[in-house]
Amino acid sequence: MKRRTFLRNTSLASLPIALPGLNQTYRKLLRYLTDHTDKILVLIQCSGGYDGLNMVLPLDQYDGLSKARANLIIPENKGLKLTDEVALHPALAPLAELFKEGQLQIIQGVGYPEQNRSHFRSTDIWTSGSASDQYLNTGWLGRYLDDLYPGYPEGYPNPEDPDPFAITMQGTISETCQGIGGNFSMSVNDPFSLAPLTISTAGEAPDTYYGDELAFLRDAILKTNQYSDVIEAAAEKGKNLVEYPDNNNLANQLRNVALLIAGGLQTRIYVVSMGGFDTHANQIAEGDSTQGAHASLLEELSSAVAAFQADLNALGKQEKVLGMTFTEFGRRIRSNYSLGTDHGSAAPLFIFGSCVEAGILGHNPEIPDEVDPLEGVAMQHDFRNIYGSIFEHWFEVPKEKVNLLLYPEYQSLPLLKNCNAATSSNPVYSTFPTARIVPNPVRQSGQLVWDHPGGAIKVQLMNVLGSVISTVYQGNPAPGPQSINLETHRMSPGTYYLYLVSPQGQRTLRLVKL
């Protein structure tokens, strides 16, 4: 019996859970069920806020997009067509191949309500898995690991858990893995050159504040050296079976991740990164919108991911690894006069691996002839639902637990297919294809109409910055045709969005008030 099946068929999954403590019997069994797995998550952090509309081209909205960003739009015939409505930037050709091979999912409009367009705060929100008005001192993966390994770092590593729980392939540890007592990730630049740290251990530490700090430092160095030994051993044992692109920092990081996986390291979380996506100016080469700084970044990203996936396939590890990109926000719909784009709202997110439900989740953003200068791509999917779906369907964490690790309104998304190393995550999912606002544009009042699949639904009104203005409707109507009145006479003229969200799916509709 699979672990997930066991959890679903026993009363264990319905036991009351309270953070930070858990019933000890529950905790031990949960750890056994979730920890005895070789599933691995690889996060690719794309710092700066990438321009999703320059990556995933909405062909059915091309006329509006070409007016909003005439100075940098990709020619329609240059896009790599995935469907009749969606194409990729030509620099993403390796990802287009992964899509055709059934190893890539594109999730449209990923963000969060009350979008904060600050690099620092938005990165904090994404790495902590918080709401925009929450300030958490733990990362979303750190909270998960805290429940599995209570008291960390005290008592680790040990004979049962000799390997680092997470590795960041960069100079600093990842905030996604920050736990209560410490960060679960170890920073690694080169797994072959982890020189042991030295510190004098002569004599007892004095019974003073200085002595406490000295003892802590000695213990940290000892743990680091122990973890370094097992990492170097795995690197020596591992091998790469494909060539990675030269002069590609992300590819170098992913090469080392594949090497350690091949060498048998039991680390379950890897974080790699690339920067440069804050393209306020000179995003393209003047005279050729398919070239330039952004195209170079996309080529680096896509060629590195494709090489990594090919390596996993050759190593026979493809069903053990799930990869995901993320960035702190997208860019605005309208370009600026410096051949660039400014801070926006939502953006597409890529999930890759042999166990993903390949395809496109969500719909293209609506882009009319007239776009507000501050308008970003509207949110369709709360990023925490993607995190939660990975918890639930990749790491097989009970849904009740996911609600506590992230937020009570977590909704499962269909990210994964049936796979030897993963459970299917195909809930009944709808993008409310019949949902529409009539009339639109609207003057004094209108209606939202849709065919309801059943279950609870909430409808929120948002402005162009992604801030929630009000909850228009919240209820549990019967399946079938539905409509609600929209009183707009007190609204200022301009552009707004209606966000329909339910356990069965999401939809974002553009509303124009005259």
MARVEXSE-133264 format. One line per 4 residues: their letters; for each residue x, y, z of C-alpha. Coordinates in Angstrom, 2 decimals, padded with zeros to 5 digits, always signed. Layout:
<sites>
A> X:Y:Z | ...
</sites>
This chain:
<sites>
MKRR> +000.00:+000.00:+000.00 | +001.30:+003.47:-000.90 | +001.98:+005.91:+001.93 | -000.65:+008.31:+000.66
TFLR> -003.25:+005.53:+000.38 | -002.46:+004.49:+003.95 | -002.92:+008.04:+005.22 | -006.19:+008.46:+003.35
NTSL> -007.62:+005.17:+004.60 | -006.75:+005.59:+008.27 | -007.98:+007.97:+010.93 | -004.44:+009.31:+011.32
ASLP> -004.97:+011.91:+008.62 | -007.91:+013.38:+010.52 | -006.15:+013.74:+013.87 | -006.09:+017.32:+015.20
IALP> -002.77:+018.98:+014.52 | -001.33:+022.05:+016.23 | +001.81:+023.98:+015.38 | +004.50:+024.10:+016.59
GLNQ> +003.89:+020.90:+018.52 | +002.34:+017.69:+017.27 | +001.11:+014.58:+018.98 | +004.34:+012.57:+019.30
TYRK> +002.88:+009.35:+017.92 | +001.50:+011.26:+014.96 | +004.80:+013.07:+014.44 | +006.87:+009.88:+014.44
LLRY> +004.55:+008.10:+012.01 | +004.27:+011.15:+009.76 | +008.04:+011.39:+009.63 | +008.34:+007.72:+008.74
LTDH> +005.73:+007.99:+006.02 | +007.12:+011.17:+004.47 | +010.82:+010.79:+005.17 | +011.29:+007.30:+003.79
TDKI> +011.16:+008.56:+000.25 | +013.73:+009.52:-002.32 | +011.69:+012.33:-003.87 | +013.68:+015.49:-004.51
LVLI> +012.60:+019.07:-005.13 | +014.83:+021.49:-007.07 | +013.92:+025.18:-006.87 | +015.25:+027.68:-009.40
QCSG> +015.03:+031.22:-008.01 | +015.01:+033.80:-010.81 | +015.81:+037.02:-008.98 | +014.67:+040.40:-010.25
GYDG> +011.14:+039.65:-011.41 | +011.03:+038.17:-014.89 | +008.87:+039.45:-017.73 | +006.34:+036.67:-018.17
LNMV> +004.67:+038.30:-021.17 | +007.99:+038.17:-023.00 | +008.40:+034.49:-022.06 | +004.92:+033.04:-022.55
LPLD> +003.28:+034.90:-025.41 | -000.56:+035.13:-025.37 | -001.25:+034.77:-029.06 | -004.99:+035.36:-028.67
QYDG> -004.18:+038.70:-027.01 | -001.44:+039.68:-029.43 | -003.15:+042.78:-030.83 | -003.54:+044.36:-027.40
LSKA> -000.06:+043.31:-026.35 | +001.53:+044.76:-029.48 | -000.03:+048.14:-028.70 | +001.02:+048.04:-025.05
RANL> +004.64:+047.16:-025.79 | +005.24:+047.96:-029.43 | +008.93:+048.71:-028.79 | +009.84:+045.27:-027.46
IIPE> +007.20:+042.70:-028.39 | +008.36:+039.45:-029.99 | +007.13:+039.18:-033.61 | +004.19:+036.79:-033.70
NKGL> +005.85:+034.55:-036.29 | +008.99:+034.24:-034.13 | +007.22:+032.67:-031.16 | +007.54:+028.94:-030.59
KLTD> +003.94:+027.84:-030.82 | +002.76:+025.40:-028.13 | -000.97:+025.73:-028.78 | -003.15:+027.94:-030.93
EVAL> -003.18:+030.47:-028.08 | +000.26:+030.20:-026.49 | +003.84:+030.49:-027.74 | +007.23:+030.72:-026.05
HPAL> +010.04:+033.22:-026.63 | +012.44:+031.78:-029.25 | +015.23:+031.66:-026.63 | +013.14:+029.10:-024.73
APLA> +013.44:+026.48:-027.47 | +014.80:+023.81:-025.07 | +011.76:+024.31:-022.82 | +009.48:+024.08:-025.84
ELFK> +011.01:+020.66:-026.52 | +010.43:+019.60:-022.90 | +006.81:+020.70:-023.31 | +006.43:+018.54:-026.43
EGQL> +008.03:+015.62:-024.60 | +005.50:+015.90:-021.77 | +007.98:+017.09:-019.16 | +006.92:+020.72:-018.65
QIIQ> +003.88:+022.44:-017.17 | +003.30:+026.19:-017.48 | +001.14:+027.73:-014.75 | -000.34:+031.05:-015.78
GVGY> -000.71:+034.12:-013.58 | +001.06:+033.04:-010.39 | +001.22:+035.62:-007.62 | -000.57:+036.63:-004.44
PEQN> -003.27:+039.10:-003.36 | -002.11:+042.57:-002.33 | +000.98:+042.34:-004.52 | +004.01:+044.12:-003.10
RSHF> +006.28:+045.28:-005.89 | +009.35:+045.62:-003.71 | +012.10:+043.12:-004.52 | +012.92:+042.60:-000.86
RSTD> +009.43:+042.26:+000.58 | +008.07:+040.21:-002.30 | +011.04:+037.83:-002.12 | +010.39:+037.50:+001.61
IWTS> +006.74:+036.62:+000.90 | +007.67:+033.99:-001.70 | +010.41:+032.38:+000.39 | +008.40:+032.33:+003.61
GSAS> +005.11:+031.30:+001.99 | +003.29:+034.08:+003.84 | +000.39:+036.32:+003.05 | +001.27:+039.87:+002.06
DQYL> +000.35:+041.16:+005.53 | +002.21:+038.42:+007.42 | +005.81:+038.58:+008.58 | +007.13:+035.08:+009.19
NTGW> +010.63:+034.23:+010.39 | +010.58:+030.74:+008.87 | +010.62:+029.54:+005.26 | +007.86:+027.44:+003.74
LGRY> +010.20:+024.44:+003.45 | +011.79:+025.19:+006.82 | +008.43:+024.77:+008.57 | +007.93:+021.44:+006.83
LDDL> +011.38:+020.24:+007.86 | +010.91:+021.51:+011.42 | +008.00:+019.14:+011.88 | +009.99:+016.19:+010.55
YPGY> +013.20:+016.97:+012.43 | +012.24:+018.73:+015.68 | +014.99:+020.45:+017.61 | +017.24:+020.91:+014.58
PEGY> +020.17:+021.60:+014.57 | +020.61:+019.90:+017.97 | +021.40:+016.23:+017.43 | +022.09:+016.48:+013.68
PNPE> +023.77:+015.02:+011.74 | +023.43:+011.56:+013.25 | +023.68:+007.94:+012.04 | +020.03:+007.99:+010.97
DPDP> +020.26:+011.37:+009.22 | +023.86:+011.85:+008.06 | +023.13:+013.98:+004.98 | +022.15:+017.65:+004.83
FAIT> +018.41:+018.10:+004.51 | +018.76:+020.89:+001.95 | +021.54:+022.40:-000.16 | +021.76:+025.86:-001.67
MQGT> +024.06:+026.02:-004.68 | +025.21:+029.59:-004.07 | +027.12:+031.72:-001.62 | +024.29:+032.14:+000.87
ISET> +021.76:+029.78:+002.37 | +018.18:+029.91:+001.12 | +015.49:+031.58:+003.21 | +013.01:+028.99:+001.92
CQGI> +014.68:+026.50:+004.28 | +014.83:+028.68:+007.40 | +013.55:+026.77:+010.42 | +012.84:+027.75:+013.98
GGNF> +016.27:+026.81:+015.34 | +018.37:+027.28:+012.24 | +018.49:+027.06:+008.47 | +018.17:+023.53:+007.11
SMSV> +020.18:+024.30:+003.97 | +023.93:+024.17:+003.54 | +025.62:+026.52:+001.12 | +027.75:+024.74:-001.48
NDPF> +029.60:+026.31:-004.39 | +031.84:+023.42:-005.45 | +031.18:+019.96:-003.95 | +034.79:+018.93:-004.69
SLAP> +036.40:+021.75:-002.71 | +034.70:+021.83:+000.65 | +037.80:+022.51:+002.71 | +037.24:+021.67:+006.38
LTIS> +036.82:+024.61:+008.71 | +039.19:+024.82:+011.64 | +038.83:+026.31:+015.10 | +040.68:+025.71:+018.32
TAGE> +038.88:+023.23:+020.55 | +041.45:+023.40:+023.33 | +039.99:+023.78:+026.80 | +036.47:+024.10:+028.08
APDT> +034.38:+027.04:+027.00 | +034.00:+029.49:+029.91 | +030.64:+029.78:+031.63 | +029.93:+033.22:+030.14
YYGD> +028.05:+034.70:+027.21 | +031.32:+034.51:+025.29 | +031.61:+030.83:+026.22 | +028.08:+030.14:+024.98
ELAF> +028.87:+031.75:+021.65 | +032.17:+029.89:+021.39 | +030.48:+026.55:+022.10 | +027.84:+027.32:+019.47
LRDA> +030.52:+028.20:+016.92 | +032.50:+025.04:+017.63 | +029.38:+022.91:+017.26 | +028.40:+024.62:+013.99
ILKT> +031.84:+024.06:+012.52 | +031.80:+020.41:+013.57 | +028.41:+019.87:+011.92 | +029.50:+021.70:+008.76
NQYS> +032.59:+019.53:+008.45 | +030.53:+016.36:+008.93 | +028.10:+017.41:+006.22 | +031.00:+018.42:+003.95
DVIE> +032.45:+014.93:+004.20 | +029.28:+013.22:+002.98 | +028.81:+015.79:+000.19 | +032.35:+015.25:-001.09
AAAE> +031.88:+011.47:-000.91 | +028.71:+011.72:-003.00 | +030.40:+014.02:-005.52 | +033.27:+011.56:-005.92
KGKN> +030.83:+008.70:-006.43 | +028.47:+010.52:-008.78 | +028.75:+011.25:-012.47 | +027.09:+013.32:-015.16
LVEY> +026.06:+011.58:-018.36 | +025.37:+014.59:-020.59 | +027.23:+017.73:-021.57 | +026.07:+020.96:-019.97
PDNN> +026.29:+024.33:-021.78 | +029.50:+026.27:-021.27 | +029.65:+029.69:-019.61 | +026.31:+029.09:-017.92
NLAN> +026.29:+029.59:-014.15 | +022.86:+028.02:-013.69 | +023.96:+024.99:-015.69 | +026.99:+024.62:-013.42
QLRN> +024.74:+024.63:-010.36 | +022.35:+022.08:-011.85 | +025.25:+019.91:-012.99 | +026.41:+019.69:-009.38
VALL> +022.88:+018.90:-008.21 | +022.66:+016.01:-010.68 | +026.11:+014.85:-009.64 | +025.14:+014.67:-005.97
IAGG> +021.86:+012.92:-006.77 | +023.75:+010.38:-008.87 | +026.22:+009.91:-006.02 | +023.44:+008.84:-003.66
LQTR> +023.24:+011.90:-001.41 | +019.90:+011.76:+000.41 | +019.34:+015.52:+000.39 | +015.75:+016.17:-000.63
IYVV> +015.76:+019.89:-001.39 | +018.12:+021.85:-003.64 | +017.93:+025.57:-004.32 | +019.76:+027.10:-007.29
SMGG> +019.52:+030.65:-008.55 | +020.17:+033.16:-011.28 | +019.75:+036.92:-011.30 | +019.52:+039.76:-013.79
FDTH> +015.77:+039.76:-014.44 | +015.17:+043.33:-013.22 | +015.07:+044.60:-016.80 | +013.98:+048.23:-016.47
ANQI> +016.10:+049.19:-019.47 | +017.64:+047.60:-022.55 | +015.67:+044.41:-022.14 | +016.06:+043.79:-025.86
AEGD> +018.63:+044.62:-028.49 | +017.50:+047.71:-030.35 | +016.20:+046.65:-033.74 | +015.72:+042.98:-032.82
STQG> +013.33:+042.17:-029.99 | +014.29:+038.48:-030.06 | +017.81:+039.34:-028.87 | +019.25:+041.21:-025.93
AHAS> +019.62:+040.89:-022.18 | +016.32:+039.14:-021.51 | +016.81:+036.69:-024.37 | +020.24:+035.80:-022.99
LLEE> +018.75:+035.11:-019.56 | +016.03:+032.94:-021.06 | +018.58:+031.00:-023.09 | +020.66:+030.42:-019.94
LSSA> +017.60:+029.23:-018.03 | +016.15:+026.97:-020.69 | +019.41:+025.34:-021.83 | +020.40:+024.63:-018.22
VAAF> +017.04:+023.09:-017.34 | +017.01:+020.98:-020.51 | +020.52:+019.65:-019.86 | +019.63:+018.86:-016.24
QADL> +016.49:+016.97:-017.24 | +018.41:+015.07:-019.93 | +021.02:+014.14:-017.32 | +018.34:+012.87:-014.94
NALG> +016.82:+010.82:-017.75 | +020.19:+009.30:-018.62 | +020.91:+008.55:-014.95 | +017.52:+006.90:-014.48
KQEK> +016.59:+009.47:-011.81 | +013.92:+011.29:-013.79 | +010.99:+010.04:-011.68 | +012.67:+011.09:-008.44
VLGM> +013.12:+014.80:-009.18 | +010.65:+017.65:-009.57 | +011.84:+021.12:-010.61 | +010.21:+024.52:-010.30
TFTE> +011.09:+028.11:-011.20 | +009.93:+031.12:-009.22 | +010.45:+034.88:-009.23 | +009.27:+037.62:-006.87
FGRR> +006.86:+039.26:-009.32 | +006.18:+039.75:-013.01 | +006.49:+042.93:-015.03 | +003.88:+045.47:-016.11
IRSN> +001.90:+044.91:-019.27 | +003.04:+048.19:-020.82 | +006.71:+048.60:-021.64 | +008.57:+051.77:-020.76
YSLG> +010.51:+054.15:-022.99 | +013.88:+052.59:-022.12 | +013.24:+049.34:-023.98 | +012.37:+047.72:-020.67
TDHG> +009.58:+046.83:-018.27 | +008.82:+047.90:-014.70 | +007.73:+045.99:-011.61 | +004.38:+044.30:-012.05
SAAP> +002.26:+041.59:-010.46 | +001.78:+037.95:-011.48 | +003.91:+035.88:-013.86 | +004.01:+032.34:-015.28
LFIF> +005.78:+029.60:-013.37 | +007.42:+026.49:-014.83 | +007.20:+023.00:-013.29 | +009.38:+020.37:-014.95
GSCV> +010.11:+016.67:-014.63 | +008.91:+013.30:-015.84 | +006.05:+013.25:-013.35 | +004.45:+016.61:-014.17
EAGI> +001.04:+016.91:-015.75 | +002.37:+018.49:-018.93 | +000.41:+021.36:-020.41 | -000.77:+024.84:-019.53
LGHN> -002.71:+025.47:-016.34 | -004.82:+028.60:-016.50 | -005.70:+031.04:-019.24 | -003.97:+033.88:-021.01
PEIP> -004.25:+037.32:-019.37 | -006.75:+039.70:-020.95 | -004.96:+042.55:-022.71 | -007.21:+045.18:-024.31
DEVD> -006.29:+048.03:-026.62 | -005.96:+050.43:-023.69 | -003.86:+049.34:-020.70 | -003.39:+051.28:-017.47
PLEG> +000.28:+052.35:-017.12 | +000.52:+050.65:-013.68 | -001.29:+047.48:-014.69 | +000.41:+044.13:-014.19
VAMQ> -000.73:+040.66:-015.16 | -003.61:+039.72:-012.86 | -003.22:+036.83:-010.46 | -004.91:+033.55:-011.34
HDFR> -003.12:+031.18:-008.96 | -001.96:+031.94:-005.43 | +001.64:+030.73:-005.26 | +000.92:+029.00:-001.96
NIYG> -001.40:+026.59:-003.77 | +001.55:+025.46:-005.86 | +003.69:+025.01:-002.76 | +000.86:+023.12:-001.08
SIFE> +000.29:+020.87:-004.08 | +003.97:+019.95:-004.01 | +003.69:+019.16:-000.30 | +000.56:+017.09:-000.77
HWFE> +001.24:+015.26:-004.01 | +005.04:+015.12:-004.19 | +006.09:+014.79:-000.57 | +002.74:+013.17:+000.36
VPKE> +001.93:+015.44:+003.27 | -001.71:+015.11:+004.45 | -003.86:+018.00:+003.25 | -004.79:+018.95:+006.83
KVNL> -001.11:+019.41:+007.52 | -000.63:+021.50:+004.37 | -003.33:+023.91:+005.53 | -001.34:+024.50:+008.70
LLYP> +002.03:+024.83:+006.99 | +000.70:+027.39:+004.48 | -002.81:+028.81:+004.90 | -006.32:+027.51:+005.66
EYQS> -007.70:+028.16:+002.17 | -005.10:+026.02:+000.40 | -006.40:+024.52:-002.85 | -004.95:+021.50:-004.58
LPLL> -003.81:+022.01:-008.17 | -003.30:+019.34:-010.85 | +000.49:+019.49:-011.11 | +001.42:+015.80:-011.25
KNCN> +000.37:+012.74:-013.19 | +000.50:+009.07:-012.24 | +004.15:+008.19:-011.91 | +006.15:+005.50:-010.12
AATS> +007.61:+008.11:-007.79 | +004.65:+010.44:-007.36 | +000.96:+010.39:-006.64 | -001.51:+011.78:-009.11
SNPV> -002.78:+015.28:-008.34 | -005.72:+015.55:-010.68 | -008.62:+016.98:-008.69 | -011.67:+018.14:-010.57
YSTF> -010.37:+021.45:-011.87 | -012.10:+024.19:-013.80 | -011.04:+027.54:-015.16 | -014.73:+028.55:-015.28
PTAR> -014.62:+028.81:-019.10 | -018.14:+030.27:-019.36 | -017.58:+033.00:-016.76 | -018.17:+036.49:-018.14
IVPN> -019.20:+039.98:-017.11 | -022.23:+041.49:-018.88 | -022.13:+044.16:-019.99 | -018.43:+044.89:-020.08
PVRQ> -017.52:+047.77:-020.04 | -020.07:+048.53:-017.33 | -021.54:+051.85:-016.16 | -023.87:+051.63:-013.15
SGQL> -024.31:+047.89:-012.70 | -023.75:+044.57:-014.37 | -023.74:+040.84:-013.77 | -021.20:+038.09:-013.34
VWDH> -022.51:+034.87:-014.89 | -020.92:+031.43:-014.87 | -021.65:+027.72:-014.90 | -020.86:+026.51:-011.40
PGGA> -019.25:+023.06:-011.02 | -020.36:+022.84:-007.39 | -018.82:+023.63:-004.03 | -017.83:+026.85:-002.34
IKVQ> -016.76:+029.90:-004.31 | -015.49:+033.37:-003.46 | -015.45:+036.34:-005.83 | -013.12:+039.24:-005.05
LMNV> -012.76:+042.62:-006.71 | -009.15:+043.71:-007.29 | -007.51:+046.79:-008.74 | -004.75:+046.86:-011.36
LGSV> -002.07:+046.63:-008.66 | -003.47:+043.32:-007.43 | -004.93:+044.75:-004.20 | -008.23:+043.33:-002.97
ISTV> -010.93:+046.02:-002.82 | -013.80:+043.88:-001.59 | -015.33:+040.41:-001.53 | -018.23:+040.62:-003.96
YQGN> -019.69:+037.22:-003.19 | -018.96:+034.21:-001.03 | -021.19:+031.15:-000.88 | -021.86:+027.54:-001.79
PAPG> -024.34:+027.58:-004.67 | -025.75:+024.50:-006.32 | -024.13:+023.24:-009.53 | -025.41:+024.89:-012.69
PQSI> -025.84:+028.37:-014.16 | -025.24:+031.17:-011.66 | -025.28:+034.95:-011.68 | -024.63:+037.74:-009.19
NLET> -025.28:+041.45:-009.50 | -022.33:+043.82:-009.65 | -023.03:+047.25:-008.23 | -020.42:+049.50:-009.79
HRMS> -022.00:+052.96:-009.53 | -019.68:+053.95:-006.65 | -016.53:+052.72:-008.38 | -014.19:+055.19:-010.05
PGTY> -013.78:+054.76:-013.80 | -010.92:+052.47:-014.71 | -009.81:+048.86:-014.93 | -010.51:+046.21:-012.28
YLYL> -010.42:+042.43:-012.02 | -012.85:+039.88:-010.66 | -011.08:+036.89:-009.13 | -013.18:+033.72:-008.88
VSPQ> -011.61:+031.19:-006.54 | -012.91:+027.82:-005.39 | -011.54:+024.37:-004.56 | -012.50:+023.41:-008.11
GQRT> -010.45:+026.11:-009.83 | -009.82:+029.80:-010.46 | -010.64:+032.43:-013.04 | -009.65:+036.08:-013.42
LRLV> -011.86:+038.41:-015.47 | -011.05:+041.95:-016.52 | -013.75:+044.53:-015.72 | -013.80:+048.03:-017.16
KL> -015.85:+050.72:-015.39 | -016.86:+053.63:-017.60
</sites>
